[in-house]
Amino acid sequence: MNKKEFVKAVSSESGLPLSDAARAVEAMIQVICYAISKGQKVVLSGFGTFLTREYPARKGYNPRTGGVLGVEPRRVAKFRSGTRLKAAADKKR
């Protein structure tokens, strides 16, 4: 399912017009991105948790030359699925 199909499904499930559903989905994505950029967790009970993970600086190796490289610290977005999402994924077809 892509974003367009997702918006259509939200529209039909909620009874909202397609344009309102599209704005709601876009707003949800914006809020999650903003919270993640500030280092905050977004917890949607039963669905899952969006969070960030910090990776410290470390030494890396170039496999071609065998030389040592410095890998800079970074922060990445993570998602941990909740109980309802895990149960939905585990259903037999």
Secondary structure by P-SEA (a helix, b strand, c coil): ccaaaaaaaaaaaacccaaaaaaaaaaaaaaaaaaaaabbbbbcccccccbbbbbcbbbbbcccccbbbbbccbbbbbbbbcaaaaaaaaccc
